[in-house]
Amino acid sequence: MSELIDVPRGLNGVVAAETSVGDVDGDAGFFHYRGHSAVELARTRTVEDVWHLLVLGHLPDDAERSSFATRIARAQADERMPRLVAAVRSHADEPLAVLRATWTLAASVRRSAALYDLDEAARIDEAIAFAALAPLALAPGFTPTGRGLVADYLERVTGRRPDDAHVRALTAYLVATMDHGFNASTFTARVIASTGADMASCLCGALGALAGPLHGGAPARALDSLDRAGDDPAAWITAELDAGRRLMGFGHAVYRTTDPRSELLRGVAEGFGGERVARALAFQREAERQLAARRPERPLHANVEFYAAVVMEQCGIPREAFTPTFALARTIGWTAHVLEQARDGKIIRPSARYVGAAPRVS
């Protein structure tokens, strides 16, 4: 047997593949998509523009923007898909379950082939089509109106026509969370893609990873903490830390400085103002003070989940839709990584170090 290489728990810091989709510099607190500052894109671009960047490799000009919008609309206008989503919803109402089932059934209806058997153009068609299905599955009654994905999604999830401030706020969140290195769900998607499987299988696997409370389930839990802390965050935070429990929405596996996504969304939240935002700011200050006192060797700041929760609440999105909204954004990033991994053609197959009982010799 060849000698195994020791790696850290969780594969932290291990380079598993090369990517041109984006990069995260945890020491500098900076991340980008294909060389463009993700925070700047979140402030200035639409979801559709950044979707084009991630999947097709560059930001669109006016003609490309129109053409890409047509491709998305065509995928969403497939008359088979609303019927398929309705059939799924007759048996399930949990959004992530609906999305998983929708992708699985859509693959059958579309007769989706294994990525291994498709050329690049066909793979891109699959990527756009399956990402375009996400809002139909996640927002009951979603219907494209030409106002943009974010406005249409917000209207269906909140039950009211959103104003420009809410559209801009949710756009910032979605763009800032489309991709973020080889996080658990993205790596899962790439592992499945490396086998040559179909697009739906890659996305369903990634969605399963995202559903975990340590990944996509964190924003709602962060807001729960804000609720429980009430008017005395210091006492509640002290009790939680004394009990050895983690504070959801604080700390990050990569960043050793502030999370730029959190800084971005804190600014968005401050733009809304109000008592709820003031409580969140006070909670952050107290949490970071206590964490610094207890763990001076490890900077632990508010991460994206904390202010994501506050921003989504300010936009009128119900708590149970927080993780599905995250999934809406991250789906686009997954498809970009699936396309990239499919081009590689090498199956991902790490080794494990056996630590069980010695083999029995008869």
C-alpha positions as CSV (number, residue, x, y, z in Angstrom):
1,M,0.0,0.0,0.0
2,S,1.3,3.5,-0.8
3,E,2.0,5.7,2.1
4,L,-0.9,7.9,3.1
5,I,-0.6,11.6,3.7
6,D,-1.9,13.0,6.9
7,V,-4.5,15.8,6.4
8,P,-6.3,18.0,8.9
9,R,-9.8,17.2,10.1
10,G,-12.4,18.5,7.6
11,L,-9.7,18.8,4.9
12,N,-9.1,22.4,6.0
13,G,-6.4,24.0,3.9
14,V,-6.1,21.0,1.5
15,V,-6.2,21.9,-2.2
16,A,-8.5,19.3,-3.8
17,A,-8.7,20.7,-7.3
18,E,-8.1,23.8,-9.4
19,T,-10.9,26.3,-10.2
20,S,-11.3,29.5,-12.2
21,V,-14.8,30.1,-10.8
22,G,-13.7,32.2,-7.9
23,D,-11.4,32.4,-4.8
24,V,-11.6,33.2,-1.1
25,D,-8.7,34.9,0.6
26,G,-9.5,34.2,4.3
27,D,-6.6,36.2,5.6
28,A,-7.4,39.4,3.7
29,G,-11.2,39.0,4.0
30,F,-11.7,39.2,0.2
31,F,-13.4,36.9,-2.3
32,H,-14.1,37.2,-6.0
33,Y,-15.9,35.6,-8.9
34,R,-13.7,35.1,-12.0
35,G,-11.5,38.1,-10.9
36,H,-14.4,40.4,-10.1
37,S,-14.9,41.5,-6.4
38,A,-18.0,39.6,-5.3
39,V,-18.9,42.4,-2.9
40,E,-18.7,45.0,-5.7
41,L,-20.8,42.7,-7.9
42,A,-23.4,42.4,-5.1
43,R,-23.6,46.2,-4.9
44,T,-23.9,46.9,-8.6
45,R,-25.1,43.9,-10.6
46,T,-28.2,41.9,-11.0
47,V,-28.5,38.2,-10.2
48,E,-28.8,37.4,-13.9
49,D,-25.6,39.3,-14.8
50,V,-23.6,37.4,-12.2
51,W,-25.3,34.1,-13.2
52,H,-24.0,34.8,-16.7
53,L,-20.5,35.5,-15.3
54,L,-20.3,32.3,-13.4
55,V,-21.8,29.9,-16.0
56,L,-20.6,31.5,-19.2
57,G,-17.4,33.0,-18.0
58,H,-17.8,36.8,-18.4
59,L,-20.2,39.6,-17.6
60,P,-22.7,40.2,-20.3
61,D,-23.0,43.2,-22.6
62,D,-26.5,44.4,-23.5
63,A,-27.1,41.9,-26.3
64,E,-25.8,39.0,-24.2
65,R,-27.9,40.1,-21.3
66,S,-31.0,39.9,-23.4
67,S,-30.0,36.6,-24.9
68,F,-29.4,35.1,-21.5
69,A,-32.7,36.3,-20.2
70,T,-34.3,34.6,-23.1
71,R,-32.6,31.3,-22.3
72,I,-33.8,31.5,-18.6
73,A,-37.3,32.4,-19.7
74,R,-37.4,29.6,-22.2
75,A,-36.4,27.1,-19.5
76,Q,-39.1,28.4,-17.1
77,A,-41.7,28.5,-19.8
78,D,-41.5,24.8,-20.5
79,E,-45.1,23.9,-19.9
80,R,-44.1,20.5,-18.4
81,M,-42.3,22.1,-15.5
82,P,-45.2,23.9,-13.7
83,R,-47.2,20.7,-13.9
84,L,-44.3,18.8,-12.6
85,V,-43.9,21.2,-9.6
86,A,-47.6,21.1,-8.9
87,A,-47.5,17.3,-8.8
88,V,-44.6,17.3,-6.4
89,R,-46.4,19.9,-4.2
90,S,-49.4,17.7,-4.0
91,H,-47.2,15.3,-1.9
92,A,-44.7,17.6,-0.2
93,D,-44.5,21.2,0.9
94,E,-41.1,21.6,2.5
95,P,-39.2,23.7,-0.1
96,L,-36.0,21.8,-0.2
97,A,-37.8,18.5,-0.6
98,V,-39.9,20.0,-3.4
99,L,-36.7,21.2,-5.1
100,R,-35.0,17.9,-4.8
101,A,-38.0,16.0,-6.2
102,T,-38.5,18.6,-8.9
103,W,-34.9,18.3,-10.1
104,T,-35.1,14.5,-10.1
105,L,-38.3,14.3,-12.0
106,A,-37.3,17.0,-14.4
107,A,-34.2,15.0,-15.3
108,S,-36.5,12.1,-16.3
109,V,-38.9,14.3,-18.2
110,R,-36.1,16.1,-20.0
111,R,-34.3,12.7,-20.6
112,S,-31.2,14.3,-19.2
113,A,-28.0,12.4,-20.1
114,A,-24.9,11.9,-18.0
115,L,-22.6,14.9,-18.3
116,Y,-19.9,12.5,-19.4
117,D,-21.9,11.9,-22.6
118,L,-22.7,15.6,-23.4
119,D,-20.6,18.2,-25.2
120,E,-20.0,21.6,-23.6
121,A,-23.0,23.4,-25.2
122,A,-25.4,20.7,-24.0
123,R,-23.9,20.8,-20.5
124,I,-24.4,24.5,-20.3
125,D,-28.0,24.1,-21.5
126,E,-28.5,21.6,-18.6
127,A,-26.9,24.0,-16.1
128,I,-29.2,26.9,-17.1
129,A,-32.3,24.8,-17.3
130,F,-31.9,23.2,-13.9
131,A,-30.9,26.5,-12.1
132,A,-33.9,28.2,-13.8
133,L,-36.2,25.5,-12.2
134,A,-35.1,26.5,-8.7
135,P,-37.4,29.5,-8.2
136,L,-40.4,27.6,-9.6
137,A,-39.9,24.9,-7.0
138,L,-39.0,27.1,-4.1
139,A,-41.6,29.9,-4.5
140,P,-45.2,28.5,-4.9
141,G,-46.8,30.2,-7.9
142,F,-43.6,31.7,-9.2
143,T,-44.2,33.2,-12.6
144,P,-41.7,35.3,-14.6
145,T,-43.0,38.8,-15.3
146,G,-40.0,40.4,-16.9
147,R,-39.1,42.4,-13.8
148,G,-36.3,40.0,-12.9
149,L,-35.8,36.9,-10.9
150,V,-35.4,38.7,-7.5
151,A,-38.6,40.8,-7.8
152,D,-40.7,37.8,-9.0
153,Y,-39.3,35.6,-6.2
154,L,-39.8,38.2,-3.5
155,E,-43.4,38.8,-4.6
156,R,-44.3,35.1,-4.4
157,V,-42.5,34.4,-1.1
158,T,-43.8,37.5,0.7
159,G,-47.2,37.8,-0.9
160,R,-46.7,41.4,-1.9
161,R,-45.0,43.4,-4.7
162,P,-41.6,44.4,-3.4
163,D,-40.2,47.9,-3.6
164,D,-36.8,48.8,-5.1
165,A,-35.0,48.8,-1.7
166,H,-36.1,45.2,-0.9
167,V,-35.2,44.0,-4.4
168,R,-31.7,45.6,-4.1
169,A,-31.2,44.2,-0.7
170,L,-32.1,40.6,-1.7
171,T,-30.0,41.0,-4.8
172,A,-27.0,41.9,-2.7
173,Y,-27.6,38.8,-0.6
174,L,-28.1,36.4,-3.5
175,V,-25.1,37.6,-5.4
176,A,-22.8,37.5,-2.4
177,T,-23.7,33.9,-1.6
178,M,-23.7,32.4,-5.1
179,D,-20.3,30.9,-4.6
180,H,-17.7,30.7,-1.9
181,G,-14.8,28.3,-2.6
182,F,-15.0,24.6,-2.0
183,N,-17.6,24.7,0.8
184,A,-19.3,21.5,1.7
185,S,-22.2,21.7,-0.8
186,T,-20.0,22.8,-3.7
187,F,-17.4,20.1,-3.0
188,T,-20.3,17.6,-2.9
189,A,-21.5,18.7,-6.3
190,R,-18.0,18.4,-7.8
191,V,-17.4,14.9,-6.4
192,I,-20.7,13.8,-8.0
193,A,-19.8,15.6,-11.3
194,S,-16.4,13.9,-11.3
195,T,-18.2,10.6,-11.8
196,G,-19.8,11.9,-15.0
197,A,-23.3,11.8,-13.5
198,D,-26.2,14.0,-14.8
199,M,-26.7,17.6,-13.7
200,A,-29.7,16.8,-11.5
201,S,-27.8,14.2,-9.5
202,C,-25.0,16.7,-8.9
203,L,-27.4,19.4,-7.7
204,C,-29.5,17.1,-5.5
205,G,-26.3,15.9,-3.7
206,A,-25.2,19.5,-3.2
207,L,-28.7,20.4,-1.8
208,G,-28.4,17.6,0.7
209,A,-25.2,19.0,2.0
210,L,-26.7,22.5,2.1
211,A,-29.6,21.4,4.3
212,G,-27.3,20.7,7.2
213,P,-27.6,23.1,10.2
214,L,-23.8,23.8,10.0
215,H,-24.1,24.9,6.4
216,G,-27.3,26.4,4.9
217,G,-29.5,25.9,8.0
218,A,-27.6,28.6,10.0
219,P,-29.4,31.8,9.1
220,A,-32.7,30.9,10.7
221,R,-30.8,29.6,13.8
222,A,-28.9,32.9,14.0
223,L,-32.2,34.8,14.1
224,D,-33.5,32.4,16.8
225,S,-30.5,33.4,18.9
226,L,-31.3,37.1,18.4
227,D,-34.9,36.4,19.6
228,R,-33.9,34.4,22.6
229,A,-31.3,37.0,23.7
230,G,-34.1,39.6,24.0
231,D,-33.1,42.9,25.8
232,D,-30.1,41.3,27.6
233,P,-27.8,39.8,24.9
234,A,-24.8,39.9,27.3
235,A,-26.4,37.5,29.8
236,W,-27.8,35.1,27.1
237,I,-24.5,35.0,25.3
238,T,-22.6,34.3,28.5
239,A,-24.9,31.5,29.4
240,E,-24.6,29.9,25.9
241,L,-20.8,30.1,25.9
242,D,-20.6,28.8,29.5
243,A,-22.6,25.8,28.4
244,G,-20.2,25.1,25.6
245,R,-22.7,25.9,22.9
246,R,-21.6,27.7,19.7
247,L,-23.1,31.0,18.6
248,M,-24.8,30.5,15.3
249,G,-23.7,33.2,12.9
250,F,-20.3,33.7,14.3
251,G,-16.9,32.4,13.2
252,H,-15.9,31.0,9.9
253,A,-13.8,28.0,8.7
254,V,-11.9,30.2,6.2
255,Y,-11.9,33.9,7.4
256,R,-9.4,35.0,10.0
257,T,-10.7,38.5,9.7
258,T,-14.1,39.9,9.2
259,D,-16.4,38.1,6.7
260,P,-16.8,40.6,3.8
261,R,-20.3,39.2,3.1
262,S,-21.3,40.0,6.7
263,E,-19.9,43.6,6.3
264,L,-21.8,44.0,3.1
265,L,-25.1,42.8,4.6
266,R,-24.6,44.7,7.8
267,G,-24.5,47.9,5.7
268,V,-27.7,46.7,3.9
269,A,-29.4,46.1,7.2
270,E,-28.3,49.5,8.6
271,G,-29.9,51.1,5.6
272,F,-33.3,49.7,6.7
273,G,-32.7,50.9,10.3
274,G,-35.2,50.3,13.1
275,E,-35.2,48.5,16.4
276,R,-34.6,45.0,15.1
277,V,-31.5,46.1,13.3
278,A,-30.3,48.0,16.4
279,R,-30.7,44.8,18.4
280,A,-28.7,42.9,15.9
281,L,-25.9,45.4,16.0
282,A,-25.8,45.3,19.8
283,F,-25.8,41.5,19.7
284,Q,-22.9,41.4,17.3
285,R,-20.8,43.8,19.4
286,E,-21.4,41.8,22.6
287,A,-20.9,38.4,21.0
288,E,-17.6,39.5,19.4
289,R,-16.5,41.1,22.7
290,Q,-17.1,37.9,24.7
291,L,-15.6,35.6,22.0
292,A,-12.5,37.7,21.8
293,A,-12.1,37.5,25.6
294,R,-12.5,33.7,25.6
295,R,-10.6,32.9,22.4
296,P,-8.0,35.7,21.9
297,E,-6.0,33.4,19.7
298,R,-8.8,32.9,17.2
299,P,-10.7,35.9,15.8
300,L,-14.4,35.1,15.7
301,H,-16.6,37.6,14.0
302,A,-20.1,37.7,12.6
303,N,-20.3,35.6,9.5
304,V,-22.7,35.9,6.5
305,E,-25.5,33.9,8.2
306,F,-26.0,36.5,11.0
307,Y,-26.8,39.5,8.8
308,A,-28.3,37.4,6.1
309,A,-31.0,36.5,8.5
310,V,-31.6,40.1,9.5
311,V,-31.7,41.3,5.8
312,M,-34.1,38.5,4.7
313,E,-36.4,39.3,7.6
314,Q,-36.4,42.9,6.7
315,C,-37.3,41.9,3.1
316,G,-40.3,40.1,4.5
317,I,-39.1,36.6,3.8
318,P,-40.4,34.1,6.4
319,R,-37.9,32.2,8.5
320,E,-38.7,28.9,7.0
321,A,-37.7,30.3,3.6
322,F,-34.2,31.4,4.6
323,T,-32.4,28.2,3.7
324,P,-34.4,27.8,0.4
325,T,-33.4,31.4,-0.5
326,F,-29.8,30.5,0.2
327,A,-30.3,27.5,-2.1
328,L,-31.6,29.7,-4.8
329,A,-28.4,31.6,-4.9
330,R,-26.0,28.7,-4.4
331,T,-27.6,26.6,-7.1
332,I,-26.0,29.0,-9.7
333,G,-22.6,28.5,-8.2
334,W,-23.0,24.8,-8.1
335,T,-23.8,24.6,-11.8
336,A,-20.6,26.6,-12.6
337,H,-18.5,24.2,-10.6
338,V,-20.3,21.1,-12.0
339,L,-19.5,22.4,-15.5
340,E,-15.8,23.0,-14.6
341,Q,-15.5,19.6,-12.9
342,A,-17.1,17.8,-15.9
343,R,-14.4,19.2,-18.2
344,D,-11.7,17.7,-16.0
345,G,-12.7,14.1,-16.6
346,K,-10.9,12.8,-13.5
347,I,-12.9,11.1,-10.7
348,I,-12.4,12.4,-7.2
349,R,-11.3,9.4,-5.1
350,P,-9.5,10.2,-1.8
351,S,-8.2,7.5,0.6
352,A,-9.1,6.9,4.2
353,R,-6.9,5.9,7.1
354,Y,-8.4,2.8,8.7
355,V,-8.5,3.0,12.6
356,G,-10.8,0.0,13.4
357,A,-10.1,-3.4,14.7
358,A,-7.2,-5.4,13.2
359,P,-8.1,-7.8,10.4
360,R,-9.0,-11.3,11.6
361,V,-6.7,-13.9,10.3
362,S,-8.0,-17.4,10.2
